[in-house]
Amino acid sequence: MKRFITLDNVLASLLLFIPVAIVMRYGMGMDGTPVFITAAISIIPLAGYMGRATERLAEHVGAGVGGLLNATFGNAAELIIAVLALRAGLHEVVKASLTGSIIGNILLVFGLSALVGGLRHPPIQRFNKTAASLGGTMLVLSAIGLVIPAIFHALAGDGHQIVERNLSLDISIVLMLTYVLSLVFSLRTHSHLYLGAAHADEEPETHGHEAPGGRQDALRALGLLVLSAAAVGFMSEMLVGSLEQAAHELGMTEVFVGVILVALVGNAAEHSTAVLMALKNKMDLSVNIALGSSIQIALFVAPLLVFVSHFVGPQPMDLRFTGLEVVAVVMSVGIMALVSQDGESHWMEGVQLLAVYLMLGIAFFFLPV
């Protein structure tokens, strides 16, 4: 209990960075690194509260729907940041943040979950390998959709921007339709694969009636989601506005900032919730959050941003990623497929995933501009 109280206190204390960032930006006229850092820190507790609220909503709906809710609202912070970056014309930052979210959820979120969960519940933790295998297959499909534009550019060469944008738009339509059908599969026709063992045991006792105060708790959680999302949007505008200057002052490329920093900030909700579920030995939910969030980024958020870019910003965005981004996504998807195929995890697998994430982060840091 003390651990969770401490976490609440930490989140509450980080909220103090919201007025600090506002005073620095609008009261003192500051910009660049100080505003970027304070705005980024302020988004972390807001994303954490969004994750906490969705966890409450997901308590009685099973690991499948619960993972979907956590992934959806966990990605809301990053979606808000990405739309504002699109409006500012920072397409490379947006695409880098998409890459960072995919590899971050696979390697960092699940890696950290497997590490701390494995240390708490040795020797192994188990999850539904059929659902995890299906998630891995969806990740492979996602990687194919994101790699095709890069392969097309390598074969066709420069000077085909309009064609590449049209190709990205058509691929986005296919990815979006695939995501919708995956929801039908996971929530309707094969929902039994995503319930989770714990929920399957509890469902007969809770089915057919709502716990006392359940509706009030849901309304409070929904209100917390709305307020947190609004605050994230406000702070994200300051984050994006100071991003370019901060990257220059810190000696970082925009790709590194997008892949590592923006992705970490935007995915704070999934980080905390997935790890907490692993500590509670609810690995089905932890895996669904990590896999579901990566799938949602690739099949829903990325196509949605392509659509939105045709209405906001200076020009439409394509799905042509850099070579290192493509390699990072393909490697992460392959590693996740290997790790999840047996339906078991232990702390050493977490160490291995985290090691790959650190090596990729180092490579992005030294990537030439």
C-alpha positions as CSV (number, residue, x, y, z in Angstrom):
1,M,0.0,0.0,0.0
2,K,2.8,2.4,0.8
3,R,4.2,1.9,-2.7
4,F,1.0,3.1,-4.3
5,I,0.7,6.0,-1.9
6,T,4.2,7.1,-2.7
7,L,3.4,6.9,-6.4
8,D,0.3,9.1,-5.9
9,N,2.5,11.6,-4.0
10,V,5.1,11.6,-6.8
11,L,2.4,12.3,-9.5
12,A,0.8,15.0,-7.4
13,S,4.2,16.7,-6.8
14,L,5.0,16.6,-10.5
15,L,1.8,18.6,-11.2
16,L,3.6,21.6,-9.7
17,F,5.6,21.8,-13.0
18,I,2.4,22.9,-14.8
19,P,2.2,26.4,-13.2
20,V,6.0,26.6,-13.3
21,A,6.0,26.1,-17.1
22,I,3.1,28.6,-17.5
23,V,4.9,31.3,-15.5
24,M,8.2,30.6,-17.4
25,R,6.5,30.8,-20.8
26,Y,3.9,33.5,-20.4
27,G,5.0,35.4,-17.4
28,M,8.8,35.5,-18.0
29,G,8.8,35.1,-21.7
30,M,11.2,32.2,-21.6
31,D,11.6,29.6,-24.4
32,G,13.8,26.7,-25.4
33,T,15.2,24.1,-23.1
34,P,13.7,25.3,-19.7
35,V,10.2,25.4,-21.1
36,F,10.6,22.1,-23.0
37,I,11.8,20.3,-19.8
38,T,9.2,21.7,-17.5
39,A,6.4,21.1,-20.0
40,A,7.6,17.5,-20.6
41,I,7.7,16.8,-16.9
42,S,4.3,18.2,-16.4
43,I,2.8,15.9,-19.0
44,I,4.1,12.8,-17.3
45,P,1.7,13.0,-14.2
46,L,-1.2,14.0,-16.5
47,A,-0.6,10.9,-18.6
48,G,-0.2,8.9,-15.5
49,Y,-3.6,10.1,-14.2
50,M,-5.1,9.2,-17.6
51,G,-3.7,5.7,-17.2
52,R,-5.1,5.5,-13.6
53,A,-8.5,6.5,-14.8
54,T,-8.7,4.0,-17.6
55,E,-7.5,1.3,-15.2
56,R,-10.5,2.0,-13.1
57,L,-12.8,1.8,-16.1
58,A,-11.2,-1.4,-17.2
59,E,-11.4,-3.3,-13.8
60,H,-14.5,-5.3,-14.8
61,V,-14.3,-5.6,-18.5
62,G,-11.4,-8.1,-18.9
63,A,-7.8,-7.9,-20.1
64,G,-8.8,-7.4,-23.7
65,V,-11.0,-4.4,-23.4
66,G,-8.9,-3.2,-20.5
67,G,-5.8,-3.3,-22.5
68,L,-7.6,-1.5,-25.4
69,L,-8.8,1.3,-23.1
70,N,-5.4,1.7,-21.6
71,A,-3.7,1.8,-25.0
72,T,-6.3,4.2,-26.4
73,F,-6.2,6.8,-23.7
74,G,-2.5,6.2,-23.0
75,N,-1.9,7.1,-26.6
76,A,-4.1,10.2,-26.4
77,A,-1.3,12.3,-25.0
78,E,1.0,11.4,-27.8
79,L,-1.7,12.0,-30.4
80,I,-2.3,15.5,-29.1
81,I,1.4,16.2,-29.2
82,A,1.7,14.8,-32.7
83,V,-1.3,16.9,-34.1
84,L,0.2,20.1,-32.7
85,A,3.6,19.1,-34.2
86,L,1.9,18.5,-37.6
87,R,0.4,22.0,-37.4
88,A,3.9,23.3,-36.8
89,G,5.2,21.4,-39.8
90,L,7.5,19.1,-37.7
91,H,6.8,16.0,-39.8
92,E,10.2,14.3,-38.9
93,V,9.5,14.7,-35.2
94,V,6.0,13.2,-35.6
95,K,7.3,10.2,-37.5
96,A,10.1,9.8,-35.1
97,S,7.6,9.8,-32.2
98,L,5.6,7.1,-33.9
99,T,8.8,5.0,-34.2
100,G,9.7,5.7,-30.6
101,S,6.2,4.7,-29.4
102,I,6.3,1.4,-31.2
103,I,9.8,0.4,-30.1
104,G,9.2,1.9,-26.7
105,N,6.1,-0.1,-25.9
106,I,7.7,-3.3,-27.2
107,L,11.1,-3.0,-25.7
108,L,10.9,-0.5,-22.8
109,V,7.3,-1.0,-21.5
110,F,7.1,-4.8,-21.8
111,G,10.8,-5.2,-21.0
112,L,10.4,-3.2,-17.7
113,S,7.2,-5.1,-17.0
114,A,8.9,-8.5,-17.5
115,L,11.8,-7.4,-15.3
116,V,10.0,-6.1,-12.3
117,G,7.2,-8.7,-12.6
118,G,9.7,-11.5,-12.9
119,L,11.6,-10.3,-9.9
120,R,8.4,-10.1,-7.8
121,H,6.9,-13.4,-9.0
122,P,9.7,-15.8,-9.8
123,P,10.5,-18.0,-11.6
124,I,8.2,-17.2,-14.5
125,Q,5.0,-15.4,-15.3
126,R,2.4,-16.7,-17.7
127,F,0.1,-15.1,-20.2
128,N,-2.2,-16.2,-23.0
129,K,0.3,-17.2,-25.8
130,T,-2.5,-17.4,-28.4
131,A,-3.5,-13.8,-27.9
132,A,0.2,-12.7,-27.7
133,S,1.0,-14.6,-30.9
134,L,-1.9,-12.9,-32.7
135,G,-0.6,-9.6,-31.4
136,G,2.8,-10.4,-32.7
137,T,1.4,-11.2,-36.1
138,M,-0.4,-7.8,-36.1
139,L,2.9,-6.1,-35.3
140,V,4.5,-7.8,-38.3
141,L,1.7,-6.5,-40.5
142,S,2.2,-3.1,-39.0
143,A,5.9,-3.2,-39.7
144,I,5.2,-4.2,-43.3
145,G,2.9,-1.2,-43.8
146,L,5.5,1.2,-42.4
147,V,8.4,-0.3,-44.3
148,I,6.8,-0.3,-47.8
149,P,7.1,3.5,-48.3
150,A,10.8,3.4,-47.4
151,I,11.4,0.5,-49.8
152,F,9.5,2.4,-52.5
153,H,11.7,5.5,-52.0
154,A,14.8,3.4,-52.2
155,L,13.8,1.9,-55.5
156,A,12.2,4.9,-57.1
157,G,14.7,7.5,-55.8
158,D,14.1,11.2,-55.1
159,G,11.6,13.4,-57.0
160,H,8.5,11.4,-56.3
161,Q,7.0,13.2,-53.3
162,I,3.5,13.4,-54.6
163,V,3.5,9.7,-55.5
164,E,4.9,8.8,-52.1
165,R,2.2,10.9,-50.3
166,N,-0.5,9.1,-52.3
167,L,1.1,5.8,-51.6
168,S,1.2,6.6,-47.9
169,L,-2.5,7.7,-48.0
170,D,-3.6,4.4,-49.6
171,I,-1.5,2.3,-47.2
172,S,-3.0,4.3,-44.3
173,I,-6.5,3.4,-45.5
174,V,-5.5,-0.3,-45.5
175,L,-3.9,-0.1,-42.1
176,M,-7.0,1.7,-40.6
177,L,-9.4,-0.9,-42.0
178,T,-7.2,-3.7,-40.6
179,Y,-7.3,-2.1,-37.2
180,V,-11.1,-1.8,-37.2
181,L,-11.3,-5.5,-38.2
182,S,-8.8,-6.4,-35.4
183,L,-11.2,-4.7,-32.9
184,V,-14.1,-6.9,-34.2
185,F,-11.8,-10.0,-33.8
186,S,-10.6,-9.1,-30.3
187,L,-13.8,-7.7,-28.8
188,R,-16.5,-9.7,-30.6
189,T,-15.7,-12.9,-32.4
190,H,-12.7,-14.1,-30.4
191,S,-13.0,-12.1,-27.2
192,H,-12.5,-15.2,-25.1
193,L,-8.8,-15.1,-26.0
194,Y,-8.4,-11.7,-24.3
195,L,-10.3,-12.1,-21.0
196,G,-7.3,-13.1,-18.9
197,A,-7.3,-15.9,-16.3
198,A,-8.0,-13.6,-13.4
199,H,-11.0,-12.0,-15.0
200,A,-12.4,-15.4,-16.2
201,D,-12.4,-16.5,-12.5
202,E,-14.1,-13.4,-11.3
203,E,-16.7,-12.9,-14.0
204,P,-19.4,-15.2,-12.8
205,E,-19.5,-13.3,-9.5
206,T,-19.8,-9.9,-11.0
207,H,-21.8,-10.5,-14.1
208,G,-25.3,-9.2,-14.2
209,H,-25.0,-6.4,-11.6
210,E,-22.8,-3.4,-10.9
211,A,-20.9,-3.0,-7.7
212,P,-22.1,-0.3,-5.3
213,G,-20.8,3.1,-6.4
214,G,-19.5,1.6,-9.7
215,R,-21.4,4.2,-11.8
216,Q,-20.1,7.1,-9.7
217,D,-16.5,5.7,-9.9
218,A,-16.8,5.5,-13.7
219,L,-18.1,9.1,-13.9
220,R,-15.2,10.3,-11.8
221,A,-12.8,8.4,-13.9
222,L,-14.3,9.8,-17.0
223,G,-14.1,13.3,-15.6
224,L,-10.4,12.8,-14.7
225,L,-9.8,11.6,-18.3
226,V,-11.4,14.7,-19.8
227,L,-9.5,17.1,-17.5
228,S,-6.2,15.3,-18.0
229,A,-6.6,15.3,-21.8
230,A,-7.4,19.0,-21.8
231,A,-4.4,19.8,-19.7
232,V,-2.2,17.6,-21.8
233,G,-3.3,19.5,-24.9
234,F,-2.4,22.8,-23.3
235,M,1.0,21.7,-22.1
236,S,1.8,19.9,-25.3
237,E,1.4,23.2,-27.2
238,M,4.2,24.6,-25.1
239,L,6.3,21.5,-25.5
240,V,6.0,21.6,-29.3
241,G,6.6,25.3,-29.4
242,S,9.9,25.0,-27.6
243,L,11.0,21.7,-29.2
244,E,13.2,22.9,-32.1
245,Q,15.1,25.5,-30.0
246,A,15.6,23.0,-27.1
247,A,16.9,20.3,-29.5
248,H,19.4,22.8,-30.9
249,E,20.5,24.0,-27.4
250,L,20.9,20.4,-26.1
251,G,22.8,19.3,-29.2
252,M,20.2,16.6,-30.1
253,T,18.6,15.9,-33.5
254,E,14.9,16.2,-33.9
255,V,14.8,12.5,-34.7
256,F,16.3,11.6,-31.3
257,V,14.0,14.0,-29.5
258,G,11.0,12.4,-31.3
259,V,12.1,8.8,-30.9
260,I,13.2,9.0,-27.3
261,L,12.0,12.1,-25.4
262,V,8.6,12.8,-27.0
263,A,7.8,9.1,-27.1
264,L,8.7,8.6,-23.4
265,V,6.6,11.6,-22.3
266,G,3.6,10.6,-24.5
267,N,3.6,7.0,-23.3
268,A,4.0,7.6,-19.6
269,A,0.5,6.2,-19.0
270,E,1.3,2.8,-20.6
271,H,4.6,2.7,-18.8
272,S,3.1,3.0,-15.4
273,T,0.0,0.9,-15.9
274,A,1.7,-2.0,-17.6
275,V,4.4,-2.2,-14.9
276,L,1.8,-2.0,-12.1
277,M,-0.1,-4.9,-13.7
278,A,3.0,-7.0,-14.0
279,L,3.7,-6.3,-10.3
280,K,0.2,-7.6,-9.6
281,N,1.0,-10.7,-11.7
282,K,-1.6,-9.7,-14.3
283,M,0.6,-10.3,-17.3
284,D,-2.3,-10.8,-19.7
285,L,-3.2,-7.2,-19.2
286,S,0.4,-6.0,-19.2
287,V,1.1,-7.8,-22.5
288,N,-2.2,-6.5,-24.0
289,I,-1.2,-2.9,-23.1
290,A,2.3,-3.2,-24.5
291,L,1.3,-5.0,-27.7
292,G,-2.0,-3.2,-28.1
293,S,-0.5,0.2,-27.8
294,S,2.2,-0.6,-30.4
295,I,-0.4,-2.0,-32.8
296,Q,-2.7,1.0,-32.2
297,I,0.1,3.4,-33.0
298,A,1.0,1.6,-36.2
299,L,-2.5,0.8,-37.4
300,F,-4.6,3.7,-36.1
301,V,-2.5,6.7,-34.9
302,A,-0.1,6.7,-37.8
303,P,-2.8,6.5,-40.5
304,L,-5.0,9.0,-38.6
305,L,-2.1,11.5,-38.6
306,V,-1.6,11.0,-42.3
307,F,-5.3,11.9,-42.8
308,V,-5.2,14.9,-40.4
309,S,-2.0,16.2,-42.1
310,H,-4.1,16.9,-45.2
311,F,-6.1,19.4,-43.2
312,V,-3.5,20.9,-40.8
313,G,0.0,22.0,-41.3
314,P,1.9,23.3,-44.3
315,Q,1.8,20.0,-46.3
316,P,0.6,16.4,-46.0
317,M,2.7,13.9,-44.2
318,D,4.0,10.6,-45.7
319,L,5.0,7.3,-44.0
320,R,8.5,7.3,-45.3
321,F,10.7,6.7,-42.3
322,T,14.5,6.9,-42.1
323,G,16.6,3.7,-42.5
324,L,17.5,3.5,-38.8
325,E,13.8,3.9,-37.9
326,V,12.8,1.1,-40.2
327,V,15.5,-1.2,-38.8
328,A,14.5,-0.4,-35.2
329,V,10.9,-1.2,-35.8
330,V,11.6,-4.5,-37.7
331,M,14.1,-5.6,-35.0
332,S,11.7,-4.8,-32.2
333,V,8.8,-6.6,-33.8
334,G,11.0,-9.7,-34.5
335,I,12.3,-9.8,-30.9
336,M,8.8,-9.4,-29.5
337,A,7.6,-12.3,-31.6
338,L,10.3,-14.5,-30.2
339,V,9.7,-13.5,-26.6
340,S,5.9,-13.9,-26.6
341,Q,5.6,-17.1,-28.6
342,D,5.8,-19.4,-25.5
343,G,3.4,-17.5,-23.3
344,E,5.9,-17.1,-20.5
345,S,8.2,-14.3,-19.3
346,H,10.9,-13.9,-16.7
347,W,13.1,-11.1,-15.5
348,M,16.1,-12.0,-17.8
349,E,13.9,-11.5,-20.9
350,G,13.1,-8.0,-19.5
351,V,16.8,-7.3,-19.2
352,Q,17.4,-8.4,-22.8
353,L,14.6,-6.2,-24.2
354,L,15.8,-3.2,-22.2
355,A,19.3,-3.8,-23.5
356,V,18.1,-3.6,-27.1
357,Y,16.2,-0.4,-26.3
358,L,19.3,1.2,-24.8
359,M,21.4,0.3,-27.8
360,L,18.9,1.7,-30.2
361,G,18.7,4.9,-28.2
362,I,22.4,5.3,-28.3
363,A,22.3,4.8,-32.1
364,F,19.6,7.4,-32.5
365,F,21.6,9.8,-30.3
366,F,24.7,9.6,-32.6
367,L,22.7,9.6,-35.8
368,P,24.0,12.5,-38.0
369,V,21.6,15.3,-38.8
